[in-house]
């Protein structure tokens, strides 16, 4: 009967309260800003490798030599996205989280789709022309660089107060 009473009390307070009761006391909150900074730092480093892969694609390189470098990059960009916090309490951190999330998704798709285009360029001259016009990671790379610079320049919130 006590179990039913505690369940009813949780039900009356709402599912958020029950979830907070079960998760909050036992799991310490990791600093969102530190997680964002680590993800952005690694992504900025990986951008250089991705740009090199895209340059080889643009040069119509051999896919058998490009894919072993490009595939792990695509997987890592998606993994970094999964490591980001689902949301940040601070509005500035949430904005940066969103910028990093979008950039990582864009980078993964650009590298993956570029390799797909290279794999099929033999089918038509138009595809080969598109492959030859692949320029790089574009605006997403610029936004990621800016987000990382902002995260690196700011003190963590815990040290600022």
C-alpha positions as CSV (number, residue, x, y, z in Angstrom):
1,X,0.0,0.0,0.0
2,X,2.9,2.4,0.7
3,X,4.1,1.9,-2.9
4,X,0.7,2.9,-4.2
5,X,0.7,6.0,-2.0
6,X,4.2,7.1,-3.2
7,X,3.2,6.4,-6.8
8,X,0.0,8.4,-6.4
9,X,1.9,11.3,-4.7
10,X,4.3,11.3,-7.7
11,X,1.4,11.2,-10.1
12,X,-0.3,14.2,-8.5
13,X,2.9,16.2,-8.6
14,X,3.6,15.3,-12.2
15,X,6.1,13.2,-14.2
16,X,8.8,15.9,-14.0
17,X,8.8,15.7,-10.2
18,X,9.1,11.9,-10.2
19,X,11.9,12.0,-12.7
20,X,13.7,14.7,-10.7
21,X,13.3,12.7,-7.5
22,X,14.8,9.6,-9.2
23,X,17.7,11.2,-11.1
24,X,18.8,14.4,-9.4
25,X,20.0,13.2,-6.0
26,X,22.3,10.5,-7.3
27,X,23.8,12.1,-10.4
28,X,26.0,15.2,-10.1
29,X,25.5,17.7,-12.9
30,X,28.5,17.9,-15.3
31,X,29.4,21.5,-16.3
32,X,27.8,21.9,-19.7
33,X,30.3,24.6,-20.8
34,X,33.2,22.1,-20.2
35,X,31.5,19.5,-22.3
36,X,30.7,22.0,-25.1
37,X,34.3,23.2,-25.1
38,X,35.8,19.7,-25.3
39,X,33.4,18.8,-28.2
40,X,34.1,22.0,-30.0
41,X,37.9,21.6,-29.6
42,X,37.9,18.1,-31.1
43,X,35.5,19.1,-33.9
44,X,37.8,22.0,-34.9
45,X,40.7,19.6,-35.1
46,X,38.6,17.2,-37.1
47,X,37.6,19.9,-39.5
48,X,41.1,20.1,-40.9
49,X,41.0,16.3,-41.7
50,X,37.6,16.7,-43.2
51,X,38.7,19.5,-45.4
52,X,41.6,17.3,-46.6
53,X,39.2,14.5,-47.4
54,X,36.9,16.9,-49.3
55,X,40.0,18.2,-51.3
56,X,40.8,14.6,-52.3
57,X,37.2,14.1,-53.3
58,X,37.2,17.3,-55.4
59,X,40.4,16.1,-57.1
60,X,38.4,12.9,-58.1
61,X,40.7,10.7,-55.9
62,X,40.3,7.0,-55.5
63,X,37.4,6.3,-53.1
64,X,39.3,3.2,-51.8
65,X,41.9,5.6,-50.4
66,X,39.5,8.4,-49.3
67,X,36.8,6.3,-47.6
68,X,39.0,4.9,-44.8
69,X,39.7,8.4,-43.8
70,X,36.3,9.9,-44.4
71,X,34.1,7.2,-42.8
72,X,35.7,7.5,-39.3
73,X,35.3,11.2,-39.5
74,X,31.6,11.0,-40.3
75,X,31.1,8.5,-37.4
76,X,33.1,10.8,-35.0
77,X,31.1,13.9,-36.0
78,X,27.9,12.0,-35.2
79,X,29.4,10.6,-31.9
80,X,30.4,14.1,-30.8
81,X,26.8,15.2,-31.4
82,X,25.6,12.4,-29.2
83,X,28.0,13.6,-26.4
84,X,26.6,17.1,-26.3
85,X,24.2,17.9,-23.5
86,X,20.5,17.6,-24.5
87,X,19.9,21.2,-23.3
88,X,21.7,23.8,-21.3
89,X,20.1,25.9,-18.5
90,X,22.2,29.0,-19.5
91,X,20.8,30.7,-22.7
92,X,24.3,31.5,-24.0
93,X,25.4,27.9,-23.5
94,X,22.2,26.7,-25.2
95,X,22.9,28.9,-28.2
96,X,26.5,27.6,-28.4
97,X,25.2,24.0,-28.0
98,X,22.9,24.5,-30.9
99,X,25.6,26.0,-33.1
100,X,27.9,23.1,-32.3
101,X,25.2,20.5,-32.9
102,X,24.2,22.0,-36.3
103,X,27.9,22.2,-37.4
104,X,28.6,18.6,-36.4
105,X,25.6,17.4,-38.3
106,X,26.5,19.5,-41.3
107,X,30.1,18.3,-41.3
108,X,29.1,14.6,-41.1
109,X,26.6,15.0,-44.0
110,X,29.0,17.0,-46.2
111,X,31.7,14.4,-45.9
112,X,29.4,11.5,-46.3
113,X,27.5,12.9,-49.3
114,X,30.7,14.0,-51.0
115,X,32.0,10.5,-50.8
116,X,28.7,9.2,-52.1
117,X,28.9,11.6,-55.1
118,X,32.4,10.4,-55.8
119,X,31.3,6.8,-55.7
120,X,28.7,7.6,-58.4
121,X,30.4,10.2,-60.5
122,X,31.1,7.7,-63.3
123,X,27.4,7.6,-64.1
124,X,27.2,11.0,-65.6
125,X,29.3,14.0,-66.5
126,X,27.0,16.2,-64.4
127,X,27.9,14.2,-61.2
128,X,31.6,14.5,-62.1
129,X,31.1,18.3,-62.4
130,X,29.4,18.5,-59.0
131,X,32.2,16.5,-57.4
132,X,34.7,18.9,-59.0
133,X,32.9,21.9,-57.4
134,X,32.9,20.6,-53.8
135,X,34.4,23.5,-51.8
136,X,34.6,22.4,-48.2
137,X,32.7,22.6,-45.0
138,X,31.5,26.2,-45.6
139,X,29.6,28.3,-43.2
140,X,29.2,25.6,-40.6
141,X,33.0,25.5,-40.1
142,X,33.1,29.2,-39.7
143,X,30.3,29.1,-37.1
144,X,32.0,26.2,-35.2
145,X,35.3,28.1,-35.1
146,X,33.5,31.1,-33.7
147,X,31.7,29.0,-31.1
148,X,35.0,27.4,-30.0
149,X,36.7,30.8,-29.8
150,X,33.8,32.1,-27.6
151,X,34.0,29.1,-25.4
152,X,37.8,29.3,-25.0
153,X,37.7,33.0,-24.3
154,X,35.1,32.8,-21.5
155,X,35.8,31.6,-18.0
156,X,33.6,28.8,-16.9
157,X,30.5,30.0,-15.0
158,X,31.7,28.3,-11.8
159,X,34.9,30.4,-11.9
160,X,33.3,33.7,-13.0
161,X,31.2,34.1,-9.8
